[in-house]
Amino acid sequence: MKIKTLSIIIPAYNEGKTIHRILNKVRDVQLMEGIQKEVIIVNDCSTDNTEDAILKYRSENPEMNLQYYKHEVNKGKGAALHTGIGEAKGEYLIIQDADLEYNPQEFNILLKPVIDGFADVVYGSRFMGGNAHRILFFWHSIGNKFLTFLSNMFTNLNLTDMETCYKLFRTDIIQSIKLKEKRFGFEPEVTAKIARVNKIRIYEVGISYYGRTFAEGKKINWKDGFRAIYCILRYNLFR
């Protein structure tokens, strides 16, 4: 039986101080069913020492299947994801932010519905289950729930966390979808387009969330919320 591979897409922008910590977590996780890991880092033209930190880490961990790509100009998180998705070789694909908000030890939670033959896509929800969830910003949580509600209205899904980073796909499905959003509009766009795939099976599982404050490096802001509303309308009403 052929050993399967999970492609782990990590967009990185000015994460030089912490990138080694998330890579350690990705390296140390043992995937179910003997699944192997392909780690794809896309540096979106960072202005700090992100590139040096990644190359140093790769040289010190030659056993890792770590692929590195770099944008010569800053294009946005969505564009970095497009690059990583296009380069993925694994049968399955998951998105992992370069910060420490999501725990790679939970990859298996997302993999299980796919490996068991029930799902094609699995979303990791920060708002369901009994997992640890850092208490942060009230209005961010209200914004997330509103965006999820609005997205669900148009997609006819019953997701609890459309904006989650943790989305796991069968690679052939996500690579067959033409994605356009170059920044934080990726989440509503991919949700709208995935929901229209014929006979798609979408599952949701509870995950932990160790959110960052703005002082700790969180990058999303209120402008991204308005962009998300625009993307929900655009990719659901104007196909």
C-alpha positions in Angstrom: 0.0 0.0 0.0 1.4 3.4 -1.0 2.2 5.6 2.0 0.2 8.8 1.9 1.6 12.3 2.4 0.1 15.4 4.1 1.3 18.7 2.6 1.5 21.4 5.3 1.4 24.9 3.8 2.9 27.6 5.9 2.7 31.2 4.7 5.3 33.4 6.6 5.7 37.1 6.9 8.1 38.6 9.4 8.0 35.5 11.6 11.8 35.2 12.0 11.7 35.2 15.8 9.2 32.3 16.2 9.2 30.3 12.9 11.5 27.7 14.5 9.0 27.0 17.2 6.1 26.1 14.9 8.5 24.1 12.7 9.6 22.1 15.8 5.9 21.4 16.5 5.3 20.3 12.9 8.4 18.1 13.0 7.5 16.4 16.2 3.9 15.4 15.4 3.4 11.8 14.5 0.6 11.4 11.9 -1.9 8.6 11.9 -1.7 5.6 9.6 2.0 6.3 9.0 1.2 9.4 6.9 4.4 11.3 5.9 4.8 15.1 6.0 5.7 17.6 3.2 6.3 21.0 4.7 6.0 23.9 2.3 7.0 27.4 3.6 6.2 30.4 1.4 8.0 33.6 2.6 5.9 36.5 1.4 8.9 39.0 1.1 9.5 39.3 4.8 11.6 42.4 5.9 13.1 40.7 9.0 15.3 37.6 9.2 12.6 35.1 8.3 14.5 33.7 5.3 17.7 33.2 7.3 15.8 31.5 10.1 14.1 29.1 7.7 17.3 28.2 5.8 19.2 27.7 9.1 16.4 25.5 10.4 16.3 23.4 7.1 20.1 22.9 7.3 19.9 21.7 10.9 17.0 19.4 10.1 17.9 17.6 6.8 15.6 14.7 7.6 12.5 17.0 7.2 10.9 17.2 3.8 10.9 21.0 3.9 10.4 23.0 0.7 11.0 26.7 0.7 9.6 29.3 -1.7 9.9 33.1 -1.6 7.9 36.0 -3.1 10.2 38.8 -4.4 7.4 41.3 -3.5 4.8 41.2 -0.7 1.6 39.8 -2.2 -0.4 38.8 0.9 -1.3 35.7 2.8 -3.7 34.4 0.1 -1.1 34.7 -2.6 1.4 32.8 -0.4 -1.2 30.1 0.0 -1.8 29.9 -3.7 1.9 29.3 -4.2 2.0 26.6 -1.6 -1.1 24.9 -2.8 0.2 24.8 -6.4 3.5 23.2 -5.2 1.9 20.5 -3.0 2.6 16.9 -3.8 0.7 15.1 -1.0 -2.6 13.4 -1.2 -3.9 15.7 1.6 -3.2 19.4 2.3 -3.6 21.5 5.4 -2.9 25.2 6.1 -0.8 26.1 9.1 -0.1 29.7 10.1 3.6 30.5 11.0 2.5 31.9 14.4 1.7 29.7 17.5 -2.1 30.1 17.5 -2.8 26.6 16.2 -1.4 23.3 17.5 0.0 20.8 14.9 -0.6 18.0 17.4 -4.2 18.3 16.3 -3.5 17.5 12.6 -4.8 13.9 13.3 -8.1 15.3 14.5 -8.6 16.8 11.1 -7.2 13.9 9.2 -9.4 11.2 10.8 -12.7 12.0 8.9 -10.8 11.9 5.6 -8.8 8.8 6.4 -12.0 7.0 7.6 -13.6 7.8 4.2 -16.3 10.2 5.4 -14.9 13.6 4.3 -13.2 15.5 1.5 -12.7 18.7 3.4 -12.4 19.2 7.2 -12.6 22.6 9.0 -11.1 22.9 12.5 -13.5 25.0 14.6 -12.3 27.2 17.5 -15.9 27.4 18.7 -16.9 23.8 19.3 -15.8 21.0 21.5 -14.0 21.2 24.9 -10.5 22.2 23.7 -8.4 25.1 25.2 -9.3 28.5 23.7 -7.5 31.6 24.8 -9.8 34.5 25.8 -9.1 37.6 23.8 -11.2 40.1 21.9 -15.0 40.3 22.2 -15.5 42.2 19.0 -13.3 39.8 17.0 -15.4 36.9 18.2 -18.6 38.7 17.2 -17.0 39.5 13.8 -16.0 35.9 13.2 -19.5 34.6 14.1 -21.1 37.3 11.9 -18.9 36.4 8.9 -19.5 32.7 9.4 -23.3 33.3 9.6 -23.3 35.5 6.5 -21.2 32.9 4.6 -23.5 30.1 5.7 -26.5 32.0 4.4 -25.2 31.8 0.9 -23.4 28.5 0.9 -26.1 26.6 2.9 -23.5 25.1 5.1 -23.8 25.1 8.9 -20.1 25.8 9.8 -19.3 27.4 13.2 -16.0 28.8 12.2 -15.5 29.8 8.5 -12.5 32.0 9.3 -10.4 29.3 10.9 -6.9 28.8 9.6 -7.1 25.0 10.0 -8.7 23.7 6.8 -7.7 20.3 5.5 -8.4 19.3 1.9 -8.0 16.4 -0.5 -5.2 18.0 -2.5 -6.8 17.1 -5.9 -9.9 19.1 -4.9 -8.2 22.3 -3.7 -5.8 22.3 -6.7 -8.8 22.1 -9.1 -10.3 25.3 -7.8 -9.1 28.7 -9.2 -8.5 31.0 -6.3 -8.1 34.8 -6.7 -7.9 36.5 -3.3 -4.3 37.5 -2.4 -4.8 38.6 1.2 -7.2 37.7 4.0 -10.1 37.1 1.6 -8.9 33.5 1.1 -11.2 32.0 3.8 -14.6 33.2 2.4 -13.5 32.7 -1.2 -12.4 29.1 -0.7 -15.5 28.3 1.4 -17.8 29.6 -1.3 -16.1 27.7 -4.0 -15.6 24.5 -2.0 -19.3 24.5 -1.2 -20.2 24.4 -4.9 -18.1 21.3 -5.7 -20.4 18.5 -6.7 -21.0 15.9 -4.0 -18.4 17.5 -1.7 -18.3 16.1 1.9 -17.4 18.8 4.4 -16.8 18.0 8.1 -16.0 20.2 11.1 -14.0 19.2 14.2 -13.2 21.1 17.4 -9.7 22.4 17.9 -7.7 24.4 20.4 -6.8 28.1 19.8 -3.9 30.0 21.4 -4.6 33.4 19.9 -2.1 36.3 19.8 -2.6 39.9 20.8 -1.6 42.7 18.4 1.4 43.3 20.6 2.4 39.7 20.1 2.2 40.0 16.3 -1.5 39.5 15.2 -1.9 41.0 11.8 -5.6 40.9 10.9 -7.7 44.1 11.5 -11.1 45.6 10.9 -10.3 46.4 7.2 -9.9 42.6 6.6 -13.4 42.1 8.1 -14.9 44.4 5.5 -13.0 42.6 2.8 -14.3 39.3 4.0 -17.9 40.6 3.7 -17.1 41.8 0.1 -15.7 38.3 -0.7 -18.7 36.5 0.7 -21.0 38.5 -1.5 -18.7 38.4 -4.6 -18.0 34.7 -4.6 -21.5 33.6 -3.8 -23.7 36.1 -5.7 -21.4 36.8 -8.7 -19.9 33.5 -9.8 
